[in-house]
Structure formats: C-alpha cells, structure tokens
Amino acid sequence: MKHSTLATCSLLLVAPLVLAERPNIGSVVRHDAALDKLLAKDAKIEVLASGFVWSEGPVWDKANKRLLWSDVPANTIYQWSEDKEGHSVFMSPSGYTGITGGYPEPGSNGLTFDAKGRLLACEHGDRRVTALTPLGGKVTLADNYDGKRLNSPNDLAVHSSGAIYFTDPPYGLPKREKDSRRELDWFGVYRIETDGEVTLLSKECDRPNGIALSPDEKTLYVAQSHGPQPHVFAWDIKGDGSLGPRRTLFDCSALSKKYPGAPDGMKVDKDGIIWTTGPGGVLIISPEGKLLGHILTGQRTANCNWGDDGSTLYMTADFYILRIKTLTKGAGW
C-alpha cells in the first residue's frame, strides 16, 4: 500500500514538468557558416498552438506581451501569451463584414503595429487596409486606387515616416484572378502616404505577397508566391520614393521541386538578413541573395515575425503556430 502511494506521488510531482515541455518539430539545415551567428546549434522549433485552418500574419503585441495572428479562412484573429493557458479569439470577424458569403479566404491576412500603437491589417474580404485604434474602432486606410477597388490586400510593412507599404494579389477574391469583382488589371505593390494618398509603386509582379524593408529603408523586398516564378524580389528605393529596376534576390524554383510551399511572408533582422517563408519552411537569406540556412517546419509556412525581446521568430505554418529562438533581433528592436 505504501509502495502504491509513493508511485502516485511521484507521478504527481513529475507530471507538471512533462506538461511544461512544448513539443518540437522539424529541423534546421545549415547552408553557410554564417548561420552559426544567427541560430544556435541546438535551436528547436517549438509548437505553441495548433488546429487552425490557415494561420497567417503573426505580430508581437509589445504592450500586452502577446502574439496575434490571422486565421484567414476562419475570419478570425487569435491571441496567445506565455503566461496563459492556450489561445483565444482576439477579434472576429477580422477581415470580412459582408452579408453574403462565397469567400474561401475572407479574413485578415498580414498584421503589424504602427508607431501610434494601432493594429494594422490587410483585410481580404473587405478588400482594404485598416487600423484598429487602441480605444477601439477601425479606420480604413486604403480600399481603392484611382477610384477602383483593391483586389485583396495581403501583407504590409511600416516605414519610419509612417508610410505603409502593402501588396495586393487576388488570393482573397472568391475566384481569385478570374473573379468578376476585380476592378484593377494588375496585382500591385503600393504605398499609403502619410497624407493618406495611395501610390502605385509596381505592377510587375504576378502575385506579390510578403513585403519588408531593409533596416536602412533603402531597399524594398517582395516575395512572390507564384508557381511559374517563385522569387524574392528587391528594389532600390529612390530619393523621391519611387523604385529602381526590379531584381531577383532569390529564386526558389529548385527548392519548390523538393518541398511544399512558396515564398510568402518575410521579415528582416537588425543586420539586414532576410527571413522569408518559402518551400519547406523559412529561408534565411543574406542581403546579397545567398541562402544561409533553412528552418524546415515540415509544413506550408505562410509568415513569420519577431517577438518577445525581438530575438524569437514566431512562424505560422498551416495549422500550427511555431517559434524558434535566434541569436539576432528583428530590425527596429
């Protein structure tokens, strides 16, 4: 009887330690020695949450020490924090407030915060870029260009001036590029000026998706998640704000034959290294376009962002929310 009691007590003591450990998935592939300064040899990919339809747009809410992300098909933004059990709904609906349905991906996609503490969102269904004010209520920042409705804003990045760069592919439209609701003949890259004017920067991309600025804000990066041309593009930003000639920073065609997924969301660290989702997970690429490493999540990985103290990379990978600790920090931290 005493033996049975001791065994029970041992289980009670050990159980909390086991539950505190988060499951790990995937692996890190090192293509260059430079990766050793970015990821520790024993860096693990942790699973924080799962069960989503298609997770996207992670962003760290510094004021509340929590992660927010979009589940695009579910039309919902979720929240998660280290000190709370599980995740919960932050906002629903998140990107489509219409009465009629028919939108397979109606919700918000890319999320970020601006200097005013507003949560900015690319809304697929309502076809706009919005700001959720700290005191509640949304403000529409852009829903048209030259009087014609946007397709379905996908991702965005904020310049230090307050200007907002965003991409506008067709992924949120019910029939995508063949949808009769389309009013624009291209899928563009835009900037919302500080006075609210929307400027078309480029219509060269077939499917512009993730977007980021270099730390010095002199280079614009855009990921294209398009089968025939799965590239990460770069432009020099001129003094007047216009873009120079487009160049391919990295071609994912070879990796696309080996792993699922395509270039999608991206972020940049303090030294200008590009961390972009792509075939198999997250690709770590130098500003010169050299592949340094590959975080293999084993899932189609949509987006990533910095969190905690700026050194943790959070990733949205299909139905998972993941993270990996790095040895660098995100630009701006």
VOPAGU-2260 file (C-alpha; in pm, 1 decimal, decimal comma):
REM VOPAGU-2260
SITE   aa  ch    i         X         Y         Z
SITE  MET   A    0       0,0       0,0       0,0
SITE  LYS   A    1     285,3     236,4      81,4
SITE  HIS   A    2     453,9     147,6    -249,6
SITE  SER   A    3     137,6     240,2    -441,2
SITE  THR   A    4     111,0     572,3    -259,3
SITE  LEU   A    5     472,8     661,7    -335,8
SITE  ALA   A    6     424,9     578,2    -701,2
SITE  THR   A    7     121,2     803,7    -717,6
SITE  CYS   A    8     307,0    1089,5    -550,4
SITE  SER   A    9     596,7    1053,9    -793,2
SITE  LEU   A   10     361,3    1084,7   -1087,2
SITE  LEU   A   11     203,1    1393,8    -938,5
SITE  LEU   A   12     543,2    1554,6    -895,4
SITE  VAL   A   13     670,5    1469,9   -1243,1
SITE  ALA   A   14     354,5    1549,0   -1442,6
SITE  PRO   A   15     378,4    1932,1   -1429,6
SITE  LEU   A   16     735,6    1918,6   -1563,3
SITE  VAL   A   17     631,1    1699,8   -1855,5
SITE  LEU   A   18     334,3    1923,8   -1937,2
SITE  ALA   A   19     556,0    2233,6   -1932,4
SITE  GLU   A   20     768,7    2099,4   -2215,9
SITE  ARG   A   21     648,6    2203,0   -2557,6
SITE  PRO   A   22     666,1    1956,2   -2847,2
SITE  ASN   A   23     929,8    2014,0   -3113,7
SITE  ILE   A   24     901,3    1954,5   -3486,7
SITE  GLY   A   25    1118,7    1996,9   -3793,0
SITE  SER   A   26    1487,9    2075,8   -3812,5
SITE  VAL   A   27    1741,8    2340,4   -3913,6
SITE  VAL   A   28    1957,4    2291,5   -4223,9
SITE  ARG   A   29    2282,4    2491,4   -4237,5
SITE  HIS   A   30    2399,9    2603,1   -4580,7
SITE  ASP   A   31    2665,6    2850,9   -4467,0
SITE  ALA   A   32    2883,5    2900,0   -4158,7
SITE  ALA   A   33    2732,3    3247,4   -4117,6
SITE  LEU   A   34    2418,9    3079,7   -3983,2
SITE  ASP   A   35    2605,1    2994,2   -3662,1
SITE  LYS   A   36    2579,2    3362,2   -3564,4
SITE  LEU   A   37    2203,8    3355,2   -3621,9
SITE  LEU   A   38    2084,6    3021,9   -3481,8
SITE  ALA   A   39    2237,8    2811,0   -3204,6
SITE  LYS   A   40    2332,7    2453,1   -3293,5
SITE  ASP   A   41    2065,2    2322,5   -3056,0
SITE  ALA   A   42    1787,0    2563,6   -3163,3
SITE  LYS   A   43    1448,6    2390,0   -3156,0
SITE  ILE   A   44    1123,4    2458,6   -3339,4
SITE  GLU   A   45     854,8    2467,4   -3070,2
SITE  VAL   A   46     483,0    2407,8   -3124,6
SITE  LEU   A   47     276,1    2664,5   -2934,8
SITE  ALA   A   48     -71,3    2601,2   -3073,8
SITE  SER   A   49    -245,4    2406,2   -3349,5
SITE  GLY   A   50    -582,4    2330,0   -3503,7
SITE  PHE   A   51    -622,0    2631,0   -3735,1
SITE  VAL   A   52    -743,4    2630,8   -4095,5
SITE  TRP   A   53    -465,6    2850,8   -4238,0
SITE  SER   A   54    -262,6    3063,0   -3998,8
SITE  GLU   A   55    -106,2    3386,8   -4122,6
SITE  GLY   A   56      23,8    3731,7   -4031,8
SITE  PRO   A   57     184,1    3685,6   -3686,9
SITE  VAL   A   58     270,5    4003,2   -3497,3
SITE  TRP   A   59     400,2    4062,7   -3146,1
SITE  ASP   A   60     192,0    4298,6   -2934,2
SITE  LYS   A   61     462,5    4457,1   -2717,0
SITE  ALA   A   62     218,8    4649,5   -2498,6
SITE  ASN   A   63      36,8    4333,1   -2391,2
SITE  LYS   A   64     317,7    4077,4   -2433,2
SITE  ARG   A   65     117,5    3852,3   -2661,2
SITE  LEU   A   66     121,2    3711,1   -3011,7
SITE  LEU   A   67    -160,4    3789,3   -3252,7
SITE  TRP   A   68    -220,1    3609,2   -3581,2
SITE  SER   A   69    -482,1    3564,2   -3850,7
SITE  ASP   A   70    -671,4    3250,4   -3942,7
SITE  VAL   A   71    -772,0    3369,8   -4287,5
SITE  PRO   A   72   -1047,0    3115,9   -4376,8
SITE  ALA   A   73   -1191,3    3139,6   -4023,0
SITE  ASN   A   74   -1217,8    3522,2   -4048,4
SITE  THR   A   75   -1058,9    3546,1   -3704,2
SITE  ILE   A   76    -756,0    3693,1   -3526,0
SITE  TYR   A   77    -628,6    3482,7   -3235,3
SITE  GLN   A   78    -406,6    3569,6   -2940,1
SITE  TRP   A   79    -154,9    3372,1   -2733,7
SITE  SER   A   80      73,9    3461,7   -2444,2
SITE  GLU   A   81     331,7    3268,1   -2245,7
SITE  ASP   A   82     160,4    3320,2   -1911,5
SITE  LYS   A   83    -184,1    3198,5   -2018,0
SITE  GLU   A   84    -306,2    2851,1   -2099,3
SITE  GLY   A   85    -386,3    2802,3   -2466,3
SITE  HIS   A   86    -502,1    3058,5   -2719,9
SITE  SER   A   87    -823,0    3257,1   -2756,0
SITE  VAL   A   88   -1013,1    3470,9   -3004,7
SITE  PHE   A   89    -893,2    3830,2   -3021,2
SITE  MET   A   90   -1131,2    3954,9   -3291,5
SITE  SER   A   91   -1392,5    3803,8   -3520,6
SITE  PRO   A   92   -1481,5    3891,5   -3789,5
SITE  SER   A   93   -1133,5    4005,9   -3878,6
SITE  GLY   A   94   -1149,1    4084,8   -4249,2
SITE  TYR   A   95   -1496,4    4037,0   -4394,2
SITE  THR   A   96   -1808,7    4204,3   -4264,2
SITE  GLY   A   97   -2036,3    4145,7   -4563,0
SITE  ILE   A   98   -2375,5    3975,3   -4552,2
SITE  THR   A   99   -2331,3    3731,7   -4840,6
SITE  GLY   A  100   -2067,3    3459,2   -4833,3
SITE  GLY   A  101   -1868,9    3286,4   -5104,6
SITE  TYR   A  102   -1524,6    3394,1   -4982,4
SITE  PRO   A  103   -1299,1    3093,1   -4904,1
SITE  GLU   A  104   -1033,4    3323,9   -4751,2
SITE  PRO   A  105   -1232,4    3618,7   -4612,8
SITE  GLY   A  106   -1036,8    3716,0   -4303,6
SITE  SER   A  107    -742,0    3937,1   -4223,2
SITE  ASN   A  108    -401,0    3833,0   -4350,3
SITE  GLY   A  109     -89,5    4039,6   -4273,5
SITE  LEU   A  110     -83,2    4226,3   -3941,4
SITE  THR   A  111     153,4    4484,1   -3794,1
SITE  PHE   A  112     158,3    4774,3   -3549,7
SITE  ASP   A  113     236,7    5134,4   -3632,9
SITE  ALA   A  114     408,5    5394,8   -3414,5
SITE  LYS   A  115      71,0    5504,2   -3276,6
SITE  GLY   A  116       7,3    5157,7   -3135,0
SITE  ARG   A  117    -264,4    5081,5   -3387,8
SITE  LEU   A  118    -303,8    4727,1   -3517,5
SITE  LEU   A  119    -286,0    4745,5   -3897,8
SITE  ALA   A  120    -446,7    4468,9   -4100,1
SITE  CYS   A  121    -478,5    4360,2   -4460,0
SITE  GLU   A  122    -840,2    4250,2   -4494,4
SITE  HIS   A  123    -917,0    4004,6   -4771,8
SITE  GLY   A  124   -1296,1    4007,1   -4776,3
SITE  ASP   A  125   -1346,1    4379,3   -4726,2
SITE  ARG   A  126   -1056,1    4444,4   -4967,1
SITE  ARG   A  127    -885,3    4710,7   -4761,9
SITE  VAL   A  128    -604,5    4806,2   -4524,7
SITE  THR   A  129    -732,1    4912,0   -4182,9
SITE  ALA   A  130    -612,7    5040,5   -3847,9
SITE  LEU   A  131    -768,6    4921,8   -3521,7
SITE  THR   A  132    -729,7    5206,7   -3275,8
SITE  PRO   A  133    -616,7    5135,1   -2916,7
SITE  LEU   A  134    -951,1    5261,5   -2787,0
SITE  GLY   A  135   -1149,2    5050,6   -3034,3
SITE  GLY   A  136   -1299,2    5109,3   -3376,3
SITE  LYS   A  137   -1146,8    5066,9   -3720,3
SITE  VAL   A  138   -1020,2    5327,6   -3962,8
SITE  THR   A  139    -994,4    5243,3   -4332,8
SITE  LEU   A  140    -651,1    5346,4   -4459,3
SITE  ALA   A  141    -687,2    5226,8   -4819,5
SITE  ASP   A  142    -956,3    5044,4   -5013,9
SITE  ASN   A  143    -904,3    5174,2   -5366,9
SITE  TYR   A  144    -650,9    5305,7   -5612,9
SITE  ASP   A  145    -754,5    5579,6   -5853,9
SITE  GLY   A  146   -1119,4    5511,4   -5771,7
SITE  LYS   A  147   -1100,7    5134,7   -5836,3
SITE  ARG   A  148   -1132,1    4883,3   -5553,6
SITE  LEU   A  149    -825,6    4694,8   -5444,4
SITE  ASN   A  150    -814,6    4318,8   -5506,6
SITE  SER   A  151    -738,4    4177,4   -5158,9
SITE  PRO   A  152    -451,4    4337,5   -4965,3
SITE  ASN   A  153    -219,6    4066,2   -4839,3
SITE  ASP   A  154      74,9    4193,0   -4635,5
SITE  LEU   A  155     224,7    4521,8   -4520,5
SITE  ALA   A  156     528,2    4696,8   -4373,0
SITE  VAL   A  157     553,7    5033,9   -4199,3
SITE  HIS   A  158     821,8    5291,2   -4286,6
SITE  SER   A  159     971,8    5508,4   -4010,7
SITE  SER   A  160     797,9    5808,4   -4170,4
SITE  GLY   A  161     460,4    5645,9   -4107,0
SITE  ALA   A  162     407,0    5549,3   -4471,7
SITE  ILE   A  163     272,1    5196,1   -4523,1
SITE  TYR   A  164     384,5    4958,8   -4798,7
SITE  PHE   A  165     144,6    4678,6   -4897,5
SITE  THR   A  166      82,3    4412,6   -5160,5
SITE  ASP   A  167    -245,1    4341,2   -5339,9
SITE  PRO   A  168    -270,0    3996,1   -5504,3
SITE  PRO   A  169    -603,3    3822,8   -5582,8
SITE  TYR   A  170    -592,1    3550,0   -5316,8
SITE  GLY   A  171    -884,1    3683,9   -5112,7
SITE  LEU   A  172   -1126,7    3703,3   -5403,3
SITE  PRO   A  173   -1363,1    3403,9   -5438,4
SITE  LYS   A  174   -1238,5    3321,4   -5789,6
SITE  ARG   A  175    -900,9    3489,6   -5747,6
SITE  GLU   A  176    -762,4    3634,8   -6072,6
SITE  LYS   A  177   -1075,2    3524,6   -6265,2
SITE  ASP   A  178   -1317,2    3693,6   -6026,8
SITE  SER   A  179   -1569,2    3930,5   -6183,8
SITE  ARG   A  180   -1536,4    4159,8   -5881,8
SITE  ARG   A  181   -1188,4    4266,8   -5991,8
SITE  GLU   A  182   -1159,6    4632,5   -6086,9
SITE  LEU   A  183    -782,8    4657,1   -6138,7
SITE  ASP   A  184    -597,9    4493,8   -6428,2
SITE  TRP   A  185    -285,9    4419,2   -6222,1
SITE  PHE   A  186    -167,9    4294,9   -5884,6
SITE  GLY   A  187      27,2    4581,0   -5739,1
SITE  VAL   A  188     271,0    4694,5   -5475,5
SITE  TYR   A  189     155,5    5018,6   -5314,7
SITE  ARG   A  190     245,2    5279,0   -5054,5
SITE  ILE   A  191      -3,2    5465,6   -4837,8
SITE  GLU   A  192     149,4    5808,7   -4792,7
SITE  THR   A  193     133,9    5989,9   -4459,0
SITE  ASP   A  194    -140,6    6214,8   -4601,4
SITE  GLY   A  195    -349,3    5910,0   -4697,1
SITE  GLU   A  196    -279,4    5911,4   -5071,1
SITE  VAL   A  197    -226,3    5565,9   -5223,9
SITE  THR   A  198      70,7    5545,2   -5462,8
SITE  LEU   A  199     125,8    5257,6   -5706,2
SITE  LEU   A  200     491,7    5155,0   -5686,2
SITE  SER   A  201     497,2    4849,2   -5910,9
SITE  LYS   A  202     269,4    4623,6   -6108,8
SITE  GLU   A  203     549,4    4395,9   -6229,8
SITE  CYS   A  204     469,2    4100,7   -6002,6
SITE  ASP   A  205     223,2    3830,5   -6099,1
SITE  ARG   A  206     140,8    3757,0   -5735,1
SITE  PRO   A  207     304,4    3999,9   -5488,6
SITE  ASN   A  208     275,4    3862,0   -5137,7
SITE  GLY   A  209     505,8    3919,0   -4838,2
SITE  ILE   A  210     677,9    4256,6   -4808,9
SITE  ALA   A  211     958,6    4404,3   -4599,1
SITE  LEU   A  212    1201,9    4696,1   -4582,0
SITE  SER   A  213    1576,0    4675,3   -4519,6
SITE  PRO   A  214    1691,3    4823,7   -4184,4
SITE  ASP   A  215    1815,7    5141,8   -4358,3
SITE  GLU   A  216    1486,7    5157,6   -4554,6
SITE  LYS   A  217    1674,6    5187,6   -4883,7
SITE  THR   A  218    1560,5    4851,0   -5020,6
SITE  LEU   A  219    1213,0    4704,8   -5064,1
SITE  TYR   A  220    1165,7    4327,6   -5069,4
SITE  VAL   A  221     859,6    4145,5   -5202,6
SITE  ALA   A  222     800,3    3770,2   -5206,8
SITE  GLN   A  223     606,3    3621,3   -5495,3
SITE  SER   A  224     415,8    3301,4   -5420,1
SITE  HIS   A  225     353,3    3212,3   -5782,0
SITE  GLY   A  226     426,5    2866,7   -5925,7
SITE  PRO   A  227     593,5    2976,0   -6251,7
SITE  GLN   A  228     813,5    3233,2   -6076,2
SITE  PRO   A  229     856,4    3169,9   -5700,9
SITE  HIS   A  230    1101,7    3452,4   -5639,7
SITE  VAL   A  231    1200,9    3701,8   -5374,7
SITE  PHE   A  232    1237,8    4038,3   -5547,3
SITE  ALA   A  233    1424,5    4353,0   -5442,0
SITE  TRP   A  234    1412,0    4716,7   -5548,4
SITE  ASP   A  235    1626,3    5011,5   -5450,5
SITE  ILE   A  236    1409,6    5291,6   -5312,7
SITE  LYS   A  237    1498,0    5621,7   -5475,9
SITE  GLY   A  238    1515,9    5956,8   -5300,3
SITE  ASP   A  239    1172,9    6056,5   -5430,8
SITE  GLY   A  240    1020,1    5731,5   -5302,3
SITE  SER   A  241     987,0    5560,5   -5639,8
SITE  LEU   A  242    1151,6    5226,9   -5709,8
SITE  GLY   A  243    1451,6    5143,5   -5922,1
SITE  PRO   A  244    1465,8    4838,7   -6152,0
SITE  ARG   A  245    1336,9    4513,7   -6005,4
SITE  ARG   A  246    1589,5    4236,4   -5944,4
SITE  THR   A  247    1557,2    3877,9   -5828,8
SITE  LEU   A  248    1722,2    3837,3   -5490,6
SITE  PHE   A  249    1649,5    3465,8   -5461,5
SITE  ASP   A  250    1491,2    3207,5   -5691,2
SITE  CYS   A  251    1302,9    2931,6   -5504,6
SITE  SER   A  252    1231,6    2721,1   -5814,9
SITE  ALA   A  253    1472,9    2440,5   -5722,6
SITE  LEU   A  254    1351,9    2424,0   -5362,2
SITE  SER   A  255     988,6    2423,6   -5479,4
SITE  LYS   A  256    1051,5    2090,0   -5650,4
SITE  LYS   A  257    1168,9    1941,5   -5321,5
SITE  TYR   A  258     947,4    2098,1   -5055,8
SITE  PRO   A  259     585,4    2220,1   -5029,8
SITE  GLY   A  260     512,5    2590,3   -5027,7
SITE  ALA   A  261     635,4    2907,9   -5196,6
SITE  PRO   A  262     778,8    3247,7   -5096,1
SITE  ASP   A  263     525,6    3424,0   -4875,3
SITE  GLY   A  264     562,6    3639,3   -4564,0
SITE  MET   A  265     902,1    3781,7   -4471,3
SITE  LYS   A  266    1082,9    3986,4   -4208,6
SITE  VAL   A  267    1432,5    4135,1   -4180,9
SITE  ASP   A  268    1670,3    4126,0   -3885,6
SITE  LYS   A  269    1885,0    4409,6   -3749,2
SITE  ASP   A  270    2173,8    4322,3   -3983,1
SITE  GLY   A  271    1960,9    4307,4   -4296,2
SITE  ILE   A  272    1930,7    3927,2   -4318,2
SITE  ILE   A  273    1600,9    3828,4   -4481,1
SITE  TRP   A  274    1391,6    3562,2   -4305,6
SITE  THR   A  275    1129,3    3459,9   -4558,2
SITE  THR   A  276     883,2    3175,8   -4560,2
SITE  GLY   A  277     921,5    2954,6   -4864,2
SITE  PRO   A  278     939,7    2591,9   -4973,6
SITE  GLY   A  279     963,9    2372,3   -4663,7
SITE  GLY   A  280     960,7    2645,0   -4401,3
SITE  VAL   A  281    1167,8    2961,3   -4350,9
SITE  LEU   A  282    1464,3    3053,9   -4569,9
SITE  ILE   A  283    1741,3    3268,5   -4421,1
SITE  ILE   A  284    1899,0    3477,8   -4697,2
SITE  SER   A  285    2177,1    3736,4   -4694,8
SITE  PRO   A  286    2116,9    4084,0   -4845,5
SITE  GLU   A  287    2328,7    3962,0   -5138,1
SITE  GLY   A  288    2090,4    3673,0   -5202,2
SITE  LYS   A  289    2289,9    3384,5   -5053,4
SITE  LEU   A  290    2096,8    3106,7   -4878,4
SITE  LEU   A  291    2245,5    3074,8   -4529,1
SITE  GLY   A  292    2002,5    2832,5   -4372,9
SITE  HIS   A  293    1664,2    2668,0   -4383,7
SITE  ILE   A  294    1421,8    2622,0   -4094,7
SITE  LEU   A  295    1234,5    2311,3   -4205,3
SITE  THR   A  296     894,1    2310,9   -4039,1
SITE  GLY   A  297     756,6    2026,2   -4248,7
SITE  GLN   A  298     451,7    2240,1   -4330,0
SITE  ARG   A  299     347,6    2500,7   -4582,6
SITE  THR   A  300     466,6    2803,9   -4390,4
SITE  ALA   A  301     287,2    3132,3   -4452,6
SITE  ASN   A  302     456,0    3401,3   -4247,5
SITE  CYS   A  303     689,9    3489,6   -3961,7
SITE  ASN   A  304     767,4    3775,4   -3726,4
SITE  TRP   A  305     984,5    3874,6   -3433,0
SITE  GLY   A  306     858,6    3865,4   -3076,7
SITE  ASP   A  307     943,9    3859,2   -2704,5
SITE  ASP   A  308    1260,6    4071,2   -2680,2
SITE  GLY   A  309    1294,9    4070,8   -3059,0
SITE  SER   A  310    1510,3    3757,4   -3077,5
SITE  THR   A  311    1232,9    3497,7   -3104,6
SITE  LEU   A  312    1099,6    3416,8   -3450,8
SITE  TYR   A  313     731,8    3321,5   -3449,3
SITE  MET   A  314     601,1    3130,2   -3751,0
SITE  THR   A  315     256,8    3049,9   -3886,4
SITE  ALA   A  316     278,9    2710,9   -4057,3
SITE  ASP   A  317     -53,4    2587,2   -4193,3
SITE  PHE   A  318    -248,8    2477,6   -3882,6
SITE  TYR   A  319      46,9    2537,4   -3644,6
SITE  ILE   A  320     186,0    2832,9   -3451,7
SITE  LEU   A  321     559,8    2780,4   -3403,9
SITE  ARG   A  322     862,2    2961,5   -3266,5
SITE  ILE   A  323    1238,8    2931,9   -3263,6
SITE  LYS   A  324    1489,0    3125,5   -3051,2
SITE  THR   A  325    1754,1    3308,4   -3255,0
SITE  LEU   A  326    2084,3    3483,5   -3183,0
SITE  THR   A  327    1982,3    3802,6   -3360,9
SITE  LYS   A  328    1697,2    4050,9   -3333,7
SITE  GLY   A  329    1441,6    4190,9   -3569,7
SITE  ALA   A  330    1505,8    4523,0   -3739,2
SITE  GLY   A  331    1378,8    4806,0   -3522,9
SITE  TRP   A  332    1410,3    4625,9   -3190,5
